[in-house]
Amino acid sequence: MSDKWYVIKVGEENRKNKPWLGNYLVQVYVDNLEETIIEYGDTTVLVTPSKEVAYGTKRVLDEQLRKQGN
């Protein structure tokens, strides 16, 4: 079985409580992940079988936020 990698946009409340998470995170699928994402007010941005694609997407999204902040 191949893994599913999630790129998740961390919700505002979750960022306040856990600032080390950052704005986006990459998470390999675990049981009940979708429910946890919803529970914490986060948003799924991408689901991919490729770890490299997930981390590349996160890098691009973080860079876009950085540029918007300047």
PyMOL Python script that loads the backbone (N, CA, C, O; Angstrom):
from pymol import cmd

cmd.read_pdbstr("""\
ATOM      1  N   MET A   1       0.834  -1.181   0.000  1.00  0.00           N
ATOM      2  CA  MET A   1       0.000   0.000   0.000  1.00  0.00           C
ATOM      3  C   MET A   1       0.882   1.250   0.000  1.00  0.00           C
ATOM      4  O   MET A   1       1.809   1.363   0.802  1.00  0.00           O
ATOM      5  N   SER A   2       0.593   2.166  -0.887  1.00  0.00           N
ATOM      6  CA  SER A   2       1.390   3.382  -0.958  1.00  0.00           C
ATOM      7  C   SER A   2       0.862   4.412   0.042  1.00  0.00           C
ATOM      8  O   SER A   2      -0.323   4.443   0.371  1.00  0.00           O
ATOM      9  N   ASP A   3       1.775   5.242   0.505  1.00  0.00           N
ATOM     10  CA  ASP A   3       1.400   6.290   1.447  1.00  0.00           C
ATOM     11  C   ASP A   3       0.664   7.409   0.736  1.00  0.00           C
ATOM     12  O   ASP A   3       0.810   7.603  -0.471  1.00  0.00           O
ATOM     13  N   LYS A   4      -0.124   8.138   1.499  1.00  0.00           N
ATOM     14  CA  LYS A   4      -0.737   9.367   1.024  1.00  0.00           C
ATOM     15  C   LYS A   4      -0.126  10.488   1.864  1.00  0.00           C
ATOM     16  O   LYS A   4      -0.112  10.432   3.093  1.00  0.00           O
ATOM     17  N   TRP A   5       0.371  11.495   1.173  1.00  0.00           N
ATOM     18  CA  TRP A   5       0.964  12.648   1.836  1.00  0.00           C
ATOM     19  C   TRP A   5       0.017  13.827   1.726  1.00  0.00           C
ATOM     20  O   TRP A   5      -0.494  14.118   0.645  1.00  0.00           O
ATOM     21  N   TYR A   6      -0.218  14.499   2.826  1.00  0.00           N
ATOM     22  CA  TYR A   6      -1.136  15.631   2.890  1.00  0.00           C
ATOM     23  C   TYR A   6      -0.341  16.918   3.086  1.00  0.00           C
ATOM     24  O   TYR A   6       0.585  16.970   3.897  1.00  0.00           O
ATOM     25  N   VAL A   7      -0.710  17.950   2.340  1.00  0.00           N
ATOM     26  CA  VAL A   7      -0.260  19.307   2.629  1.00  0.00           C
ATOM     27  C   VAL A   7      -1.457  19.972   3.274  1.00  0.00           C
ATOM     28  O   VAL A   7      -2.546  20.010   2.701  1.00  0.00           O
ATOM     29  N   ILE A   8      -1.246  20.499   4.478  1.00  0.00           N
ATOM     30  CA  ILE A   8      -2.336  21.023   5.290  1.00  0.00           C
ATOM     31  C   ILE A   8      -2.070  22.485   5.619  1.00  0.00           C
ATOM     32  O   ILE A   8      -0.985  22.842   6.078  1.00  0.00           O
ATOM     33  N   LYS A   9      -3.070  23.324   5.379  1.00  0.00           N
ATOM     34  CA  LYS A   9      -2.996  24.724   5.804  1.00  0.00           C
ATOM     35  C   LYS A   9      -3.481  24.759   7.243  1.00  0.00           C
ATOM     36  O   LYS A   9      -4.618  24.393   7.541  1.00  0.00           O
ATOM     37  N   VAL A  10      -2.613  25.201   8.119  1.00  0.00           N
ATOM     38  CA  VAL A  10      -2.919  25.222   9.542  1.00  0.00           C
ATOM     39  C   VAL A  10      -3.886  26.372   9.819  1.00  0.00           C
ATOM     40  O   VAL A  10      -3.637  27.510   9.423  1.00  0.00           O
ATOM     41  N   GLY A  11      -4.976  26.071  10.492  1.00  0.00           N
ATOM     42  CA  GLY A  11      -5.987  27.071  10.827  1.00  0.00           C
ATOM     43  C   GLY A  11      -5.473  28.095  11.819  1.00  0.00           C
ATOM     44  O   GLY A  11      -4.517  27.843  12.551  1.00  0.00           O
ATOM     45  N   GLU A  12      -6.112  29.248  11.836  1.00  0.00           N
ATOM     46  CA  GLU A  12      -5.665  30.365  12.676  1.00  0.00           C
ATOM     47  C   GLU A  12      -5.604  29.988  14.156  1.00  0.00           C
ATOM     48  O   GLU A  12      -4.612  30.273  14.826  1.00  0.00           O
ATOM     49  N   GLU A  13      -6.649  29.355  14.664  1.00  0.00           N
ATOM     50  CA  GLU A  13      -6.678  28.978  16.078  1.00  0.00           C
ATOM     51  C   GLU A  13      -5.576  27.963  16.402  1.00  0.00           C
ATOM     52  O   GLU A  13      -4.942  28.035  17.454  1.00  0.00           O
ATOM     53  N   ASN A  14      -5.366  27.036  15.499  1.00  0.00           N
ATOM     54  CA  ASN A  14      -4.327  26.026  15.694  1.00  0.00           C
ATOM     55  C   ASN A  14      -2.944  26.679  15.697  1.00  0.00           C
ATOM     56  O   ASN A  14      -2.074  26.275  16.469  1.00  0.00           O
ATOM     57  N   ARG A  15      -2.730  27.687  14.839  1.00  0.00           N
ATOM     58  CA  ARG A  15      -1.442  28.401  14.814  1.00  0.00           C
ATOM     59  C   ARG A  15      -1.213  29.163  16.108  1.00  0.00           C
ATOM     60  O   ARG A  15      -0.082  29.252  16.584  1.00  0.00           O
ATOM     61  N   LYS A  16      -2.281  29.716  16.683  1.00  0.00           N
ATOM     62  CA  LYS A  16      -2.147  30.441  17.951  1.00  0.00           C
ATOM     63  C   LYS A  16      -1.719  29.494  19.063  1.00  0.00           C
ATOM     64  O   LYS A  16      -0.849  29.826  19.868  1.00  0.00           O
ATOM     65  N   ASN A  17      -2.330  28.320  19.106  1.00  0.00           N
ATOM     66  CA  ASN A  17      -2.047  27.362  20.173  1.00  0.00           C
ATOM     67  C   ASN A  17      -0.754  26.592  19.958  1.00  0.00           C
ATOM     68  O   ASN A  17      -0.127  26.147  20.919  1.00  0.00           O
ATOM     69  N   LYS A  18      -0.348  26.430  18.689  1.00  0.00           N
ATOM     70  CA  LYS A  18       0.846  25.650  18.360  1.00  0.00           C
ATOM     71  C   LYS A  18       1.644  26.387  17.286  1.00  0.00           C
ATOM     72  O   LYS A  18       1.674  25.952  16.135  1.00  0.00           O
ATOM     73  N   PRO A  19       2.291  27.499  17.649  1.00  0.00           N
ATOM     74  CA  PRO A  19       2.973  28.323  16.648  1.00  0.00           C
ATOM     75  C   PRO A  19       4.094  27.595  15.909  1.00  0.00           C
ATOM     76  O   PRO A  19       4.463  28.007  14.809  1.00  0.00           O
ATOM     77  N   TRP A  20       4.641  26.536  16.477  1.00  0.00           N
ATOM     78  CA  TRP A  20       5.711  25.800  15.823  1.00  0.00           C
ATOM     79  C   TRP A  20       5.235  25.067  14.569  1.00  0.00           C
ATOM     80  O   TRP A  20       6.054  24.627  13.763  1.00  0.00           O
ATOM     81  N   LEU A  21       3.921  24.933  14.399  1.00  0.00           N
ATOM     82  CA  LEU A  21       3.403  24.250  13.208  1.00  0.00           C
ATOM     83  C   LEU A  21       3.629  25.063  11.939  1.00  0.00           C
ATOM     84  O   LEU A  21       3.766  24.493  10.857  1.00  0.00           O
ATOM     85  N   GLY A  22       3.669  26.382  12.058  1.00  0.00           N
ATOM     86  CA  GLY A  22       3.802  27.219  10.878  1.00  0.00           C
ATOM     87  C   GLY A  22       2.467  27.359  10.165  1.00  0.00           C
ATOM     88  O   GLY A  22       1.419  27.020  10.714  1.00  0.00           O
ATOM     89  N   ASN A  23       2.515  27.863   8.931  1.00  0.00           N
ATOM     90  CA  ASN A  23       1.291  28.079   8.156  1.00  0.00           C
ATOM     91  C   ASN A  23       0.853  26.826   7.415  1.00  0.00           C
ATOM     92  O   ASN A  23      -0.342  26.597   7.230  1.00  0.00           O
ATOM     93  N   TYR A  24       1.804  26.025   6.996  1.00  0.00           N
ATOM     94  CA  TYR A  24       1.518  24.786   6.262  1.00  0.00           C
ATOM     95  C   TYR A  24       2.333  23.669   6.874  1.00  0.00           C
ATOM     96  O   TYR A  24       3.424  23.896   7.398  1.00  0.00           O
ATOM     97  N   LEU A  25       1.802  22.463   6.807  1.00  0.00           N
ATOM     98  CA  LEU A  25       2.571  21.310   7.251  1.00  0.00           C
ATOM     99  C   LEU A  25       2.318  20.141   6.316  1.00  0.00           C
ATOM    100  O   LEU A  25       1.306  20.080   5.617  1.00  0.00           O
ATOM    101  N   VAL A  26       3.259  19.222   6.325  1.00  0.00           N
ATOM    102  CA  VAL A  26       3.150  17.994   5.537  1.00  0.00           C
ATOM    103  C   VAL A  26       2.979  16.850   6.522  1.00  0.00           C
ATOM    104  O   VAL A  26       3.708  16.748   7.509  1.00  0.00           O
ATOM    105  N   GLN A  27       2.012  15.995   6.243  1.00  0.00           N
ATOM    106  CA  GLN A  27       1.705  14.874   7.127  1.00  0.00           C
ATOM    107  C   GLN A  27       1.404  13.640   6.295  1.00  0.00           C
ATOM    108  O   GLN A  27       0.597  13.692   5.366  1.00  0.00           O
ATOM    109  N   VAL A  28       2.049  12.538   6.624  1.00  0.00           N
ATOM    110  CA  VAL A  28       1.694  11.280   5.988  1.00  0.00           C
ATOM    111  C   VAL A  28       0.367  10.828   6.598  1.00  0.00           C
ATOM    112  O   VAL A  28       0.088  11.098   7.766  1.00  0.00           O
ATOM    113  N   TYR A  29      -0.435  10.145   5.806  1.00  0.00           N
ATOM    114  CA  TYR A  29      -1.753   9.715   6.276  1.00  0.00           C
ATOM    115  C   TYR A  29      -1.632   8.799   7.483  1.00  0.00           C
ATOM    116  O   TYR A  29      -0.812   7.882   7.519  1.00  0.00           O
ATOM    117  N   VAL A  30      -2.468   9.074   8.462  1.00  0.00           N
ATOM    118  CA  VAL A  30      -2.670   8.195   9.615  1.00  0.00           C
ATOM    119  C   VAL A  30      -4.176   8.055   9.798  1.00  0.00           C
ATOM    120  O   VAL A  30      -4.945   8.876   9.298  1.00  0.00           O
ATOM    121  N   ASP A  31      -4.590   7.026  10.506  1.00  0.00           N
ATOM    122  CA  ASP A  31      -6.019   6.824  10.742  1.00  0.00           C
ATOM    123  C   ASP A  31      -6.657   8.083  11.324  1.00  0.00           C
ATOM    124  O   ASP A  31      -6.093   8.732  12.205  1.00  0.00           O
ATOM    125  N   ASN A  32      -7.825   8.410  10.822  1.00  0.00           N
ATOM    126  CA  ASN A  32      -8.621   9.540  11.291  1.00  0.00           C
ATOM    127  C   ASN A  32      -8.000  10.909  11.009  1.00  0.00           C
ATOM    128  O   ASN A  32      -8.377  11.895  11.643  1.00  0.00           O
ATOM    129  N   LEU A  33      -7.059  10.985  10.071  1.00  0.00           N
ATOM    130  CA  LEU A  33      -6.416  12.266   9.776  1.00  0.00           C
ATOM    131  C   LEU A  33      -7.426  13.296   9.286  1.00  0.00           C
ATOM    132  O   LEU A  33      -7.397  14.444   9.728  1.00  0.00           O
ATOM    133  N   GLU A  34      -8.317  12.903   8.382  1.00  0.00           N
ATOM    134  CA  GLU A  34      -9.288  13.857   7.849  1.00  0.00           C
ATOM    135  C   GLU A  34     -10.149  14.446   8.964  1.00  0.00           C
ATOM    136  O   GLU A  34     -10.421  15.647   8.966  1.00  0.00           O
ATOM    137  N   GLU A  35     -10.572  13.626   9.894  1.00  0.00           N
ATOM    138  CA  GLU A  35     -11.381  14.100  11.013  1.00  0.00           C
ATOM    139  C   GLU A  35     -10.589  15.062  11.890  1.00  0.00           C
ATOM    140  O   GLU A  35     -11.126  16.065  12.359  1.00  0.00           O
ATOM    141  N   THR A  36      -9.318  14.760  12.109  1.00  0.00           N
ATOM    142  CA  THR A  36      -8.462  15.626  12.916  1.00  0.00           C
ATOM    143  C   THR A  36      -8.264  16.970  12.243  1.00  0.00           C
ATOM    144  O   THR A  36      -8.288  18.008  12.905  1.00  0.00           O
ATOM    145  N   ILE A  37      -8.068  16.959  10.928  1.00  0.00           N
ATOM    146  CA  ILE A  37      -7.900  18.211  10.183  1.00  0.00           C
ATOM    147  C   ILE A  37      -9.127  19.092  10.381  1.00  0.00           C
ATOM    148  O   ILE A  37      -8.999  20.283  10.665  1.00  0.00           O
ATOM    149  N   ILE A  38     -10.290  18.525  10.235  1.00  0.00           N
ATOM    150  CA  ILE A  38     -11.538  19.282  10.400  1.00  0.00           C
ATOM    151  C   ILE A  38     -11.694  19.760  11.845  1.00  0.00           C
ATOM    152  O   ILE A  38     -12.059  20.909  12.091  1.00  0.00           O
ATOM    153  N   GLU A  39     -11.417  18.876  12.785  1.00  0.00           N
ATOM    154  CA  GLU A  39     -11.575  19.204  14.205  1.00  0.00           C
ATOM    155  C   GLU A  39     -10.734  20.413  14.606  1.00  0.00           C
ATOM    156  O   GLU A  39     -11.183  21.246  15.392  1.00  0.00           O
ATOM    157  N   TYR A  40      -9.519  20.514  14.072  1.00  0.00           N
ATOM    158  CA  TYR A  40      -8.623  21.609  14.427  1.00  0.00           C
ATOM    159  C   TYR A  40      -8.816  22.845  13.562  1.00  0.00           C
ATOM    160  O   TYR A  40      -8.118  23.841  13.749  1.00  0.00           O
ATOM    161  N   GLY A  41      -9.748  22.799  12.620  1.00  0.00           N
ATOM    162  CA  GLY A  41     -10.005  23.959  11.778  1.00  0.00           C
ATOM    163  C   GLY A  41      -8.972  24.165  10.701  1.00  0.00           C
ATOM    164  O   GLY A  41      -8.834  25.268  10.172  1.00  0.00           O
ATOM    165  N   ASP A  42      -8.243  23.115  10.370  1.00  0.00           N
ATOM    166  CA  ASP A  42      -7.237  23.183   9.311  1.00  0.00           C
ATOM    167  C   ASP A  42      -7.894  22.858   7.970  1.00  0.00           C
ATOM    168  O   ASP A  42      -9.070  22.496   7.921  1.00  0.00           O
ATOM    169  N   THR A  43      -7.138  22.989   6.892  1.00  0.00           N
ATOM    170  CA  THR A  43      -7.665  22.755   5.550  1.00  0.00           C
ATOM    171  C   THR A  43      -6.692  21.902   4.759  1.00  0.00           C
ATOM    172  O   THR A  43      -5.494  22.184   4.738  1.00  0.00           O
ATOM    173  N   THR A  44      -7.191  20.863   4.109  1.00  0.00           N
ATOM    174  CA  THR A  44      -6.357  20.049   3.223  1.00  0.00           C
ATOM    175  C   THR A  44      -6.147  20.824   1.927  1.00  0.00           C
ATOM    176  O   THR A  44      -7.105  21.245   1.279  1.00  0.00           O
ATOM    177  N   VAL A  45      -4.886  21.003   1.561  1.00  0.00           N
ATOM    178  CA  VAL A  45      -4.537  21.709   0.334  1.00  0.00           C
ATOM    179  C   VAL A  45      -4.266  20.710  -0.783  1.00  0.00           C
ATOM    180  O   VAL A  45      -4.651  20.938  -1.929  1.00  0.00           O
ATOM    181  N   LEU A  46      -3.601  19.597  -0.451  1.00  0.00           N
ATOM    182  CA  LEU A  46      -3.185  18.625  -1.452  1.00  0.00           C
ATOM    183  C   LEU A  46      -3.050  17.253  -0.809  1.00  0.00           C
ATOM    184  O   LEU A  46      -2.606  17.129   0.332  1.00  0.00           O
ATOM    185  N   VAL A  47      -3.437  16.229  -1.553  1.00  0.00           N
ATOM    186  CA  VAL A  47      -3.178  14.838  -1.165  1.00  0.00           C
ATOM    187  C   VAL A  47      -2.455  14.215  -2.341  1.00  0.00           C
ATOM    188  O   VAL A  47      -2.943  14.260  -3.470  1.00  0.00           O
ATOM    189  N   THR A  48      -1.284  13.630  -2.082  1.00  0.00           N
ATOM    190  CA  THR A  48      -0.457  13.081  -3.147  1.00  0.00           C
ATOM    191  C   THR A  48       0.247  11.819  -2.650  1.00  0.00           C
ATOM    192  O   THR A  48       0.491  11.685  -1.451  1.00  0.00           O
ATOM    193  N   PRO A  49       0.574  10.898  -3.547  1.00  0.00           N
ATOM    194  CA  PRO A  49       1.351   9.729  -3.139  1.00  0.00           C
ATOM    195  C   PRO A  49       2.850  10.047  -3.031  1.00  0.00           C
ATOM    196  O   PRO A  49       3.636   9.198  -2.610  1.00  0.00           O
ATOM    197  N   SER A  50       3.239  11.258  -3.406  1.00  0.00           N
ATOM    198  CA  SER A  50       4.656  11.620  -3.464  1.00  0.00           C
ATOM    199  C   SER A  50       5.061  12.545  -2.310  1.00  0.00           C
ATOM    200  O   SER A  50       4.553  13.659  -2.180  1.00  0.00           O
ATOM    201  N   LYS A  51       5.970  12.068  -1.491  1.00  0.00           N
ATOM    202  CA  LYS A  51       6.512  12.879  -0.410  1.00  0.00           C
ATOM    203  C   LYS A  51       7.204  14.116  -0.977  1.00  0.00           C
ATOM    204  O   LYS A  51       7.082  15.206  -0.419  1.00  0.00           O
ATOM    205  N   GLU A  52       7.924  13.953  -2.075  1.00  0.00           N
ATOM    206  CA  GLU A  52       8.664  15.056  -2.683  1.00  0.00           C
ATOM    207  C   GLU A  52       7.714  16.147  -3.184  1.00  0.00           C
ATOM    208  O   GLU A  52       7.975  17.336  -3.000  1.00  0.00           O
ATOM    209  N   VAL A  53       6.612  15.736  -3.817  1.00  0.00           N
ATOM    210  CA  VAL A  53       5.626  16.709  -4.300  1.00  0.00           C
ATOM    211  C   VAL A  53       5.007  17.455  -3.115  1.00  0.00           C
ATOM    212  O   VAL A  53       4.816  18.669  -3.180  1.00  0.00           O
ATOM    213  N   ALA A  54       4.700  16.747  -2.052  1.00  0.00           N
ATOM    214  CA  ALA A  54       4.106  17.378  -0.873  1.00  0.00           C
ATOM    215  C   ALA A  54       5.046  18.433  -0.295  1.00  0.00           C
ATOM    216  O   ALA A  54       4.627  19.562  -0.039  1.00  0.00           O
ATOM    217  N   TYR A  55       6.300  18.075  -0.089  1.00  0.00           N
ATOM    218  CA  TYR A  55       7.246  19.036   0.484  1.00  0.00           C
ATOM    219  C   TYR A  55       7.552  20.171  -0.489  1.00  0.00           C
ATOM    220  O   TYR A  55       7.771  21.305  -0.062  1.00  0.00           O
ATOM    221  N   GLY A  56       7.570  19.888  -1.775  1.00  0.00           N
ATOM    222  CA  GLY A  56       7.778  20.937  -2.772  1.00  0.00           C
ATOM    223  C   GLY A  56       6.624  21.926  -2.774  1.00  0.00           C
ATOM    224  O   GLY A  56       6.837  23.134  -2.879  1.00  0.00           O
ATOM    225  N   THR A  57       5.417  21.423  -2.659  1.00  0.00           N
ATOM    226  CA  THR A  57       4.232  22.284  -2.608  1.00  0.00           C
ATOM    227  C   THR A  57       4.260  23.154  -1.364  1.00  0.00           C
ATOM    228  O   THR A  57       3.979  24.350  -1.432  1.00  0.00           O
ATOM    229  N   LYS A  58       4.595  22.565  -0.237  1.00  0.00           N
ATOM    230  CA  LYS A  58       4.688  23.332   1.010  1.00  0.00           C
ATOM    231  C   LYS A  58       5.717  24.439   0.877  1.00  0.00           C
ATOM    232  O   LYS A  58       5.472  25.566   1.306  1.00  0.00           O
ATOM    233  N   ARG A  59       6.851  24.136   0.294  1.00  0.00           N
ATOM    234  CA  ARG A  59       7.914  25.123   0.113  1.00  0.00           C
ATOM    235  C   ARG A  59       7.415  26.308  -0.731  1.00  0.00           C
ATOM    236  O   ARG A  59       7.655  27.465  -0.386  1.00  0.00           O
ATOM    237  N   VAL A  60       6.720  26.009  -1.837  1.00  0.00           N
ATOM    238  CA  VAL A  60       6.183  27.059  -2.708  1.00  0.00           C
ATOM    239  C   VAL A  60       5.146  27.904  -1.964  1.00  0.00           C
ATOM    240  O   VAL A  60       5.163  29.131  -2.063  1.00  0.00           O
ATOM    241  N   LEU A  61       4.251  27.261  -1.228  1.00  0.00           N
ATOM    242  CA  LEU A  61       3.226  27.990  -0.484  1.00  0.00           C
ATOM    243  C   LEU A  61       3.852  28.884   0.592  1.00  0.00           C
ATOM    244  O   LEU A  61       3.437  30.030   0.763  1.00  0.00           O
ATOM    245  N   ASP A  62       4.837  28.368   1.309  1.00  0.00           N
ATOM    246  CA  ASP A  62       5.525  29.174   2.321  1.00  0.00           C
ATOM    247  C   ASP A  62       6.220  30.375   1.677  1.00  0.00           C
ATOM    248  O   ASP A  62       6.200  31.474   2.231  1.00  0.00           O
ATOM    249  N   GLU A  63       6.828  30.169   0.520  1.00  0.00           N
ATOM    250  CA  GLU A  63       7.509  31.252  -0.190  1.00  0.00           C
ATOM    251  C   GLU A  63       6.504  32.315  -0.641  1.00  0.00           C
ATOM    252  O   GLU A  63       6.788  33.509  -0.544  1.00  0.00           O
ATOM    253  N   GLN A  64       5.347  31.902  -1.127  1.00  0.00           N
ATOM    254  CA  GLN A  64       4.315  32.856  -1.531  1.00  0.00           C
ATOM    255  C   GLN A  64       3.860  33.699  -0.352  1.00  0.00           C
ATOM    256  O   GLN A  64       3.679  34.908  -0.491  1.00  0.00           O
ATOM    257  N   LEU A  65       3.675  33.084   0.793  1.00  0.00           N
ATOM    258  CA  LEU A  65       3.280  33.848   1.993  1.00  0.00           C
ATOM    259  C   LEU A  65       4.368  34.825   2.402  1.00  0.00           C
ATOM    260  O   LEU A  65       4.084  35.962   2.778  1.00  0.00           O
ATOM    261  N   ARG A  66       5.610  34.381   2.326  1.00  0.00           N
ATOM    262  CA  ARG A  66       6.726  35.237   2.681  1.00  0.00           C
ATOM    263  C   ARG A  66       6.751  36.474   1.796  1.00  0.00           C
ATOM    264  O   ARG A  66       6.943  37.587   2.286  1.00  0.00           O
ATOM    265  N   LYS A  67       6.558  36.283   0.485  1.00  0.00           N
ATOM    266  CA  LYS A  67       6.563  37.405  -0.464  1.00  0.00           C
ATOM    267  C   LYS A  67       5.396  38.337  -0.208  1.00  0.00           C
ATOM    268  O   LYS A  67       5.542  39.553  -0.330  1.00  0.00           O
ATOM    269  N   GLN A  68       4.244  37.794   0.143  1.00  0.00           N
ATOM    270  CA  GLN A  68       3.070  38.630   0.414  1.00  0.00           C
ATOM    271  C   GLN A  68       3.278  39.472   1.667  1.00  0.00           C
ATOM    272  O   GLN A  68       2.732  40.569   1.787  1.00  0.00           O
ATOM    273  N   GLY A  69       4.070  38.948   2.597  1.00  0.00           N
ATOM    274  CA  GLY A  69       4.329  39.660   3.847  1.00  0.00           C
ATOM    275  C   GLY A  69       5.314  40.802   3.716  1.00  0.00           C
ATOM    276  O   GLY A  69       5.400  41.650   4.603  1.00  0.00           O
ATOM    277  N   ASN A  70       6.061  40.837   2.617  1.00  0.00           N
ATOM    278  CA  ASN A  70       7.070  41.903   2.423  1.00  0.00           C
ATOM    279  C   ASN A  70       6.497  43.112   1.761  1.00  0.00           C
ATOM    280  O   ASN A  70       7.212  44.087   1.531  1.00  0.00           O
TER     281      ASN A  70
END
""", "prot")
cmd.dss("prot")
cmd.show_as("cartoon", "prot")
cmd.util.cbc("prot")
cmd.orient("prot")
